[in-house]
């Protein structure tokens, strides 16, 4: 699955109920591919190519780690502890990804 397909899957598996009242930007810097960001605002999720001017949190990983997390094969916290995933900005927001997207 390509990185673009992974992000399309994320967008399709968005849990709008969990995002009510939120206004966040998750940026994904994929080291061996390109940067994407997801804008979560009042129960909507919009996928954009490229970096955002002021992301709430930036997650840095390679495409293999992204694939594992989205498929449910890799636990995000374990990837973080193993150094496969880095976060910049509000790291606590990274823990919300599991609520906002139905992974696996």
Chimera marker file (.cmm) of the C-alpha trace (Angstrom):
<marker_set name="trace">
<marker id="1" x="0.000" y="0.000" z="0.000" r="1" g="1" b="0" radius="0.5"/>
<marker id="2" x="1.423" y="3.386" z="-0.955" r="1" g="1" b="0" radius="0.5"/>
<marker id="3" x="1.680" y="6.281" z="1.503" r="1" g="1" b="0" radius="0.5"/>
<marker id="4" x="-1.094" y="8.081" z="-0.411" r="1" g="1" b="0" radius="0.5"/>
<marker id="5" x="-3.337" y="5.006" z="-0.067" r="1" g="1" b="0" radius="0.5"/>
<marker id="6" x="-2.575" y="4.802" z="3.666" r="1" g="1" b="0" radius="0.5"/>
<marker id="7" x="-3.704" y="8.398" z="4.158" r="1" g="1" b="0" radius="0.5"/>
<marker id="8" x="-6.837" y="7.785" z="2.091" r="1" g="1" b="0" radius="0.5"/>
<marker id="9" x="-7.609" y="4.829" z="4.357" r="1" g="1" b="0" radius="0.5"/>
<marker id="10" x="-7.081" y="7.011" z="7.438" r="1" g="1" b="0" radius="0.5"/>
<marker id="11" x="-9.465" y="9.623" z="6.057" r="1" g="1" b="0" radius="0.5"/>
<marker id="12" x="-12.079" y="6.917" z="5.333" r="1" g="1" b="0" radius="0.5"/>
<marker id="13" x="-11.763" y="5.478" z="8.865" r="1" g="1" b="0" radius="0.5"/>
<marker id="14" x="-12.230" y="8.841" z="10.570" r="1" g="1" b="0" radius="0.5"/>
<marker id="15" x="-14.442" y="8.848" z="13.677" r="1" g="1" b="0" radius="0.5"/>
<marker id="16" x="-16.329" y="12.145" z="13.396" r="1" g="1" b="0" radius="0.5"/>
<marker id="17" x="-18.020" y="11.712" z="16.796" r="1" g="1" b="0" radius="0.5"/>
<marker id="18" x="-14.634" y="11.665" z="18.564" r="1" g="1" b="0" radius="0.5"/>
<marker id="19" x="-13.637" y="14.908" z="16.820" r="1" g="1" b="0" radius="0.5"/>
<marker id="20" x="-16.550" y="17.101" z="17.874" r="1" g="1" b="0" radius="0.5"/>
<marker id="21" x="-15.266" y="20.459" z="19.108" r="1" g="1" b="0" radius="0.5"/>
<marker id="22" x="-11.637" y="19.739" z="18.140" r="1" g="1" b="0" radius="0.5"/>
<marker id="23" x="-9.478" y="22.032" z="16.027" r="1" g="1" b="0" radius="0.5"/>
<marker id="24" x="-6.163" y="20.227" z="15.410" r="1" g="1" b="0" radius="0.5"/>
<marker id="25" x="-3.576" y="19.647" z="12.718" r="1" g="1" b="0" radius="0.5"/>
<marker id="26" x="-1.689" y="16.339" z="12.625" r="1" g="1" b="0" radius="0.5"/>
<marker id="27" x="1.344" y="16.565" z="10.376" r="1" g="1" b="0" radius="0.5"/>
<marker id="28" x="3.060" y="13.397" z="9.179" r="1" g="1" b="0" radius="0.5"/>
<marker id="29" x="6.664" y="13.754" z="8.003" r="1" g="1" b="0" radius="0.5"/>
<marker id="30" x="7.292" y="10.473" z="6.185" r="1" g="1" b="0" radius="0.5"/>
<marker id="31" x="11.064" y="10.199" z="5.936" r="1" g="1" b="0" radius="0.5"/>
<marker id="32" x="11.123" y="8.061" z="2.791" r="1" g="1" b="0" radius="0.5"/>
<marker id="33" x="8.128" y="9.743" z="1.138" r="1" g="1" b="0" radius="0.5"/>
<marker id="34" x="6.420" y="13.133" z="1.374" r="1" g="1" b="0" radius="0.5"/>
<marker id="35" x="4.779" y="15.173" z="4.110" r="1" g="1" b="0" radius="0.5"/>
<marker id="36" x="1.003" y="15.162" z="4.615" r="1" g="1" b="0" radius="0.5"/>
<marker id="37" x="-1.232" y="16.818" z="7.162" r="1" g="1" b="0" radius="0.5"/>
<marker id="38" x="-4.723" y="16.139" z="8.431" r="1" g="1" b="0" radius="0.5"/>
<marker id="39" x="-6.890" y="19.037" z="9.552" r="1" g="1" b="0" radius="0.5"/>
<marker id="40" x="-9.423" y="17.960" z="12.190" r="1" g="1" b="0" radius="0.5"/>
<marker id="41" x="-12.053" y="20.618" z="12.806" r="1" g="1" b="0" radius="0.5"/>
<marker id="42" x="-15.493" y="20.275" z="14.407" r="1" g="1" b="0" radius="0.5"/>
<marker id="43" x="-16.053" y="16.667" z="13.392" r="1" g="1" b="0" radius="0.5"/>
<marker id="44" x="-14.450" y="16.859" z="9.947" r="1" g="1" b="0" radius="0.5"/>
<marker id="45" x="-11.148" y="15.537" z="8.633" r="1" g="1" b="0" radius="0.5"/>
<marker id="46" x="-9.423" y="16.901" z="5.553" r="1" g="1" b="0" radius="0.5"/>
<marker id="47" x="-6.229" y="15.449" z="4.081" r="1" g="1" b="0" radius="0.5"/>
<marker id="48" x="-3.660" y="17.782" z="2.520" r="1" g="1" b="0" radius="0.5"/>
<marker id="49" x="-0.318" y="17.194" z="0.788" r="1" g="1" b="0" radius="0.5"/>
<marker id="50" x="2.694" y="19.074" z="2.072" r="1" g="1" b="0" radius="0.5"/>
<marker id="51" x="3.522" y="20.696" z="5.379" r="1" g="1" b="0" radius="0.5"/>
<marker id="52" x="1.203" y="22.915" z="7.450" r="1" g="1" b="0" radius="0.5"/>
<marker id="53" x="2.333" y="26.346" z="8.700" r="1" g="1" b="0" radius="0.5"/>
<marker id="54" x="1.520" y="25.587" z="12.342" r="1" g="1" b="0" radius="0.5"/>
<marker id="55" x="0.737" y="21.912" z="13.058" r="1" g="1" b="0" radius="0.5"/>
<marker id="56" x="-0.544" y="20.919" z="16.519" r="1" g="1" b="0" radius="0.5"/>
<marker id="57" x="1.749" y="17.889" z="16.457" r="1" g="1" b="0" radius="0.5"/>
<marker id="58" x="4.194" y="16.504" z="13.890" r="1" g="1" b="0" radius="0.5"/>
<marker id="59" x="4.799" y="12.766" z="13.714" r="1" g="1" b="0" radius="0.5"/>
<marker id="60" x="8.028" y="11.702" z="12.045" r="1" g="1" b="0" radius="0.5"/>
<marker id="61" x="8.437" y="8.118" z="10.822" r="1" g="1" b="0" radius="0.5"/>
<marker id="62" x="9.165" y="6.057" z="7.741" r="1" g="1" b="0" radius="0.5"/>
<marker id="63" x="6.475" y="4.574" z="5.496" r="1" g="1" b="0" radius="0.5"/>
<marker id="64" x="6.910" y="1.071" z="6.962" r="1" g="1" b="0" radius="0.5"/>
<marker id="65" x="6.152" y="2.335" z="10.484" r="1" g="1" b="0" radius="0.5"/>
<marker id="66" x="3.148" y="4.321" z="9.187" r="1" g="1" b="0" radius="0.5"/>
<marker id="67" x="1.818" y="1.210" z="7.430" r="1" g="1" b="0" radius="0.5"/>
<marker id="68" x="2.203" y="-0.861" z="10.615" r="1" g="1" b="0" radius="0.5"/>
<marker id="69" x="0.419" y="1.680" z="12.808" r="1" g="1" b="0" radius="0.5"/>
<marker id="70" x="-2.493" y="2.198" z="10.393" r="1" g="1" b="0" radius="0.5"/>
<marker id="71" x="-2.921" y="-1.555" z="9.839" r="1" g="1" b="0" radius="0.5"/>
<marker id="72" x="-2.876" y="-2.194" z="13.585" r="1" g="1" b="0" radius="0.5"/>
<marker id="73" x="0.222" y="-4.434" z="13.382" r="1" g="1" b="0" radius="0.5"/>
<marker id="74" x="2.372" y="-1.854" z="15.202" r="1" g="1" b="0" radius="0.5"/>
<marker id="75" x="1.405" y="-0.138" z="18.435" r="1" g="1" b="0" radius="0.5"/>
<marker id="76" x="2.110" y="3.597" z="18.162" r="1" g="1" b="0" radius="0.5"/>
<marker id="77" x="3.442" y="3.842" z="21.714" r="1" g="1" b="0" radius="0.5"/>
<marker id="78" x="5.773" y="0.889" z="21.165" r="1" g="1" b="0" radius="0.5"/>
<marker id="79" x="7.023" y="2.467" z="17.921" r="1" g="1" b="0" radius="0.5"/>
<marker id="80" x="7.661" y="5.691" z="19.844" r="1" g="1" b="0" radius="0.5"/>
<marker id="81" x="9.571" y="3.885" z="22.611" r="1" g="1" b="0" radius="0.5"/>
<marker id="82" x="11.616" y="1.967" z="20.006" r="1" g="1" b="0" radius="0.5"/>
<marker id="83" x="12.610" y="5.201" z="18.266" r="1" g="1" b="0" radius="0.5"/>
<marker id="84" x="10.695" y="4.352" z="15.071" r="1" g="1" b="0" radius="0.5"/>
<marker id="85" x="8.342" y="7.277" z="15.661" r="1" g="1" b="0" radius="0.5"/>
<marker id="86" x="9.216" y="10.788" z="16.828" r="1" g="1" b="0" radius="0.5"/>
<marker id="87" x="6.826" y="13.565" z="17.778" r="1" g="1" b="0" radius="0.5"/>
<marker id="88" x="7.260" y="17.330" z="17.830" r="1" g="1" b="0" radius="0.5"/>
<marker id="89" x="4.737" y="19.718" z="19.330" r="1" g="1" b="0" radius="0.5"/>
<marker id="90" x="1.918" y="18.564" z="21.613" r="1" g="1" b="0" radius="0.5"/>
<marker id="91" x="2.883" y="14.909" z="22.035" r="1" g="1" b="0" radius="0.5"/>
<marker id="92" x="-0.254" y="14.126" z="24.031" r="1" g="1" b="0" radius="0.5"/>
<marker id="93" x="-2.299" y="14.734" z="20.869" r="1" g="1" b="0" radius="0.5"/>
<marker id="94" x="-0.577" y="11.759" z="19.250" r="1" g="1" b="0" radius="0.5"/>
<marker id="95" x="-2.407" y="9.533" z="21.742" r="1" g="1" b="0" radius="0.5"/>
<marker id="96" x="-5.733" y="10.810" z="20.338" r="1" g="1" b="0" radius="0.5"/>
<marker id="97" x="-5.091" y="9.253" z="16.928" r="1" g="1" b="0" radius="0.5"/>
<marker id="98" x="-6.486" y="5.913" z="18.077" r="1" g="1" b="0" radius="0.5"/>
<marker id="99" x="-9.753" y="7.598" z="19.119" r="1" g="1" b="0" radius="0.5"/>
<marker id="100" x="-10.033" y="9.694" z="15.961" r="1" g="1" b="0" radius="0.5"/>
<marker id="101" x="-9.285" y="6.914" z="13.491" r="1" g="1" b="0" radius="0.5"/>
<marker id="102" x="-10.412" y="3.282" z="13.545" r="1" g="1" b="0" radius="0.5"/>
<marker id="103" x="-6.999" y="1.647" z="13.146" r="1" g="1" b="0" radius="0.5"/>
<marker id="104" x="-6.542" y="-1.898" z="11.975" r="1" g="1" b="0" radius="0.5"/>
<link id1="1" id2="2" r="1" g="1" b="0" radius="0.2"/>
<link id1="2" id2="3" r="1" g="1" b="0" radius="0.2"/>
<link id1="3" id2="4" r="1" g="1" b="0" radius="0.2"/>
<link id1="4" id2="5" r="1" g="1" b="0" radius="0.2"/>
<link id1="5" id2="6" r="1" g="1" b="0" radius="0.2"/>
<link id1="6" id2="7" r="1" g="1" b="0" radius="0.2"/>
<link id1="7" id2="8" r="1" g="1" b="0" radius="0.2"/>
<link id1="8" id2="9" r="1" g="1" b="0" radius="0.2"/>
<link id1="9" id2="10" r="1" g="1" b="0" radius="0.2"/>
<link id1="10" id2="11" r="1" g="1" b="0" radius="0.2"/>
<link id1="11" id2="12" r="1" g="1" b="0" radius="0.2"/>
<link id1="12" id2="13" r="1" g="1" b="0" radius="0.2"/>
<link id1="13" id2="14" r="1" g="1" b="0" radius="0.2"/>
<link id1="14" id2="15" r="1" g="1" b="0" radius="0.2"/>
<link id1="15" id2="16" r="1" g="1" b="0" radius="0.2"/>
<link id1="16" id2="17" r="1" g="1" b="0" radius="0.2"/>
<link id1="17" id2="18" r="1" g="1" b="0" radius="0.2"/>
<link id1="18" id2="19" r="1" g="1" b="0" radius="0.2"/>
<link id1="19" id2="20" r="1" g="1" b="0" radius="0.2"/>
<link id1="20" id2="21" r="1" g="1" b="0" radius="0.2"/>
<link id1="21" id2="22" r="1" g="1" b="0" radius="0.2"/>
<link id1="22" id2="23" r="1" g="1" b="0" radius="0.2"/>
<link id1="23" id2="24" r="1" g="1" b="0" radius="0.2"/>
<link id1="24" id2="25" r="1" g="1" b="0" radius="0.2"/>
<link id1="25" id2="26" r="1" g="1" b="0" radius="0.2"/>
<link id1="26" id2="27" r="1" g="1" b="0" radius="0.2"/>
<link id1="27" id2="28" r="1" g="1" b="0" radius="0.2"/>
<link id1="28" id2="29" r="1" g="1" b="0" radius="0.2"/>
<link id1="29" id2="30" r="1" g="1" b="0" radius="0.2"/>
<link id1="30" id2="31" r="1" g="1" b="0" radius="0.2"/>
<link id1="31" id2="32" r="1" g="1" b="0" radius="0.2"/>
<link id1="32" id2="33" r="1" g="1" b="0" radius="0.2"/>
<link id1="33" id2="34" r="1" g="1" b="0" radius="0.2"/>
<link id1="34" id2="35" r="1" g="1" b="0" radius="0.2"/>
<link id1="35" id2="36" r="1" g="1" b="0" radius="0.2"/>
<link id1="36" id2="37" r="1" g="1" b="0" radius="0.2"/>
<link id1="37" id2="38" r="1" g="1" b="0" radius="0.2"/>
<link id1="38" id2="39" r="1" g="1" b="0" radius="0.2"/>
<link id1="39" id2="40" r="1" g="1" b="0" radius="0.2"/>
<link id1="40" id2="41" r="1" g="1" b="0" radius="0.2"/>
<link id1="41" id2="42" r="1" g="1" b="0" radius="0.2"/>
<link id1="42" id2="43" r="1" g="1" b="0" radius="0.2"/>
<link id1="43" id2="44" r="1" g="1" b="0" radius="0.2"/>
<link id1="44" id2="45" r="1" g="1" b="0" radius="0.2"/>
<link id1="45" id2="46" r="1" g="1" b="0" radius="0.2"/>
<link id1="46" id2="47" r="1" g="1" b="0" radius="0.2"/>
<link id1="47" id2="48" r="1" g="1" b="0" radius="0.2"/>
<link id1="48" id2="49" r="1" g="1" b="0" radius="0.2"/>
<link id1="49" id2="50" r="1" g="1" b="0" radius="0.2"/>
<link id1="50" id2="51" r="1" g="1" b="0" radius="0.2"/>
<link id1="51" id2="52" r="1" g="1" b="0" radius="0.2"/>
<link id1="52" id2="53" r="1" g="1" b="0" radius="0.2"/>
<link id1="53" id2="54" r="1" g="1" b="0" radius="0.2"/>
<link id1="54" id2="55" r="1" g="1" b="0" radius="0.2"/>
<link id1="55" id2="56" r="1" g="1" b="0" radius="0.2"/>
<link id1="56" id2="57" r="1" g="1" b="0" radius="0.2"/>
<link id1="57" id2="58" r="1" g="1" b="0" radius="0.2"/>
<link id1="58" id2="59" r="1" g="1" b="0" radius="0.2"/>
<link id1="59" id2="60" r="1" g="1" b="0" radius="0.2"/>
<link id1="60" id2="61" r="1" g="1" b="0" radius="0.2"/>
<link id1="61" id2="62" r="1" g="1" b="0" radius="0.2"/>
<link id1="62" id2="63" r="1" g="1" b="0" radius="0.2"/>
<link id1="63" id2="64" r="1" g="1" b="0" radius="0.2"/>
<link id1="64" id2="65" r="1" g="1" b="0" radius="0.2"/>
<link id1="65" id2="66" r="1" g="1" b="0" radius="0.2"/>
<link id1="66" id2="67" r="1" g="1" b="0" radius="0.2"/>
<link id1="67" id2="68" r="1" g="1" b="0" radius="0.2"/>
<link id1="68" id2="69" r="1" g="1" b="0" radius="0.2"/>
<link id1="69" id2="70" r="1" g="1" b="0" radius="0.2"/>
<link id1="70" id2="71" r="1" g="1" b="0" radius="0.2"/>
<link id1="71" id2="72" r="1" g="1" b="0" radius="0.2"/>
<link id1="72" id2="73" r="1" g="1" b="0" radius="0.2"/>
<link id1="73" id2="74" r="1" g="1" b="0" radius="0.2"/>
<link id1="74" id2="75" r="1" g="1" b="0" radius="0.2"/>
<link id1="75" id2="76" r="1" g="1" b="0" radius="0.2"/>
<link id1="76" id2="77" r="1" g="1" b="0" radius="0.2"/>
<link id1="77" id2="78" r="1" g="1" b="0" radius="0.2"/>
<link id1="78" id2="79" r="1" g="1" b="0" radius="0.2"/>
<link id1="79" id2="80" r="1" g="1" b="0" radius="0.2"/>
<link id1="80" id2="81" r="1" g="1" b="0" radius="0.2"/>
<link id1="81" id2="82" r="1" g="1" b="0" radius="0.2"/>
<link id1="82" id2="83" r="1" g="1" b="0" radius="0.2"/>
<link id1="83" id2="84" r="1" g="1" b="0" radius="0.2"/>
<link id1="84" id2="85" r="1" g="1" b="0" radius="0.2"/>
<link id1="85" id2="86" r="1" g="1" b="0" radius="0.2"/>
<link id1="86" id2="87" r="1" g="1" b="0" radius="0.2"/>
<link id1="87" id2="88" r="1" g="1" b="0" radius="0.2"/>
<link id1="88" id2="89" r="1" g="1" b="0" radius="0.2"/>
<link id1="89" id2="90" r="1" g="1" b="0" radius="0.2"/>
<link id1="90" id2="91" r="1" g="1" b="0" radius="0.2"/>
<link id1="91" id2="92" r="1" g="1" b="0" radius="0.2"/>
<link id1="92" id2="93" r="1" g="1" b="0" radius="0.2"/>
<link id1="93" id2="94" r="1" g="1" b="0" radius="0.2"/>
<link id1="94" id2="95" r="1" g="1" b="0" radius="0.2"/>
<link id1="95" id2="96" r="1" g="1" b="0" radius="0.2"/>
<link id1="96" id2="97" r="1" g="1" b="0" radius="0.2"/>
<link id1="97" id2="98" r="1" g="1" b="0" radius="0.2"/>
<link id1="98" id2="99" r="1" g="1" b="0" radius="0.2"/>
<link id1="99" id2="100" r="1" g="1" b="0" radius="0.2"/>
<link id1="100" id2="101" r="1" g="1" b="0" radius="0.2"/>
<link id1="101" id2="102" r="1" g="1" b="0" radius="0.2"/>
<link id1="102" id2="103" r="1" g="1" b="0" radius="0.2"/>
<link id1="103" id2="104" r="1" g="1" b="0" radius="0.2"/>
</marker_set>
